[in-house]
Amino acid sequence: MQILSFYIVFVLLGDMGSYVVGRTVEQWSPAASLPAFLTCFFVVFWLAWLLALRVTKPKAA
């Protein structure tokens, strides 16, 4: 259950970052904002899982 909690927190934080990236790119090129946002959005799920695994990794005795 702990890994799921960390995963959700990391996804929420990452998606906020994806939003900021999408809005920033939109100022430069409106046509490029959607691909930039979607790329960040889906990469966040992968990175959040890796981070959740690392944070909840059991300590070696």
C-alpha positions in Angstrom: 0.0 0.0 0.0 2.9 2.3 0.7 4.3 2.0 -2.8 0.9 3.0 -4.3 0.8 6.1 -2.1 4.2 7.2 -3.2 3.3 6.5 -6.8 0.2 8.6 -6.6 2.1 11.5 -5.1 4.8 11.3 -7.7 2.3 11.2 -10.5 0.4 14.2 -9.2 3.6 16.2 -8.9 4.9 15.1 -12.3 1.6 15.9 -14.0 1.7 19.4 -12.5 5.1 19.7 -14.1 3.8 18.4 -17.4 1.1 21.1 -17.3 3.7 23.8 -16.8 5.8 22.4 -19.7 2.8 22.3 -22.0 1.8 25.9 -21.1 5.3 27.1 -21.5 5.7 25.5 -24.9 2.3 26.9 -25.9 3.7 30.5 -25.6 6.4 29.6 -28.1 4.4 27.3 -30.4 0.7 26.4 -29.9 1.0 23.5 -32.3 3.9 21.9 -30.4 2.3 22.2 -26.9 0.1 19.1 -27.2 2.9 16.7 -28.2 5.2 18.2 -25.6 2.5 17.8 -22.9 1.5 14.3 -23.9 5.2 13.2 -24.0 5.8 14.5 -20.5 2.4 13.2 -19.3 3.2 9.6 -20.2 6.9 9.7 -19.2 5.7 10.8 -15.7 3.9 7.5 -15.2 7.0 5.5 -16.0 9.3 7.7 -13.9 6.9 7.8 -11.0 6.8 4.0 -10.8 10.6 3.8 -10.8 10.8 6.4 -8.1 8.2 4.7 -6.0 10.1 1.4 -6.3 13.3 3.1 -5.2 11.7 4.9 -2.3 10.0 1.7 -1.0 12.9 -0.6 -1.6 13.5 -2.7 1.5 16.8 -2.0 3.3 19.4 -4.7 3.2 20.2 -6.2 6.6 
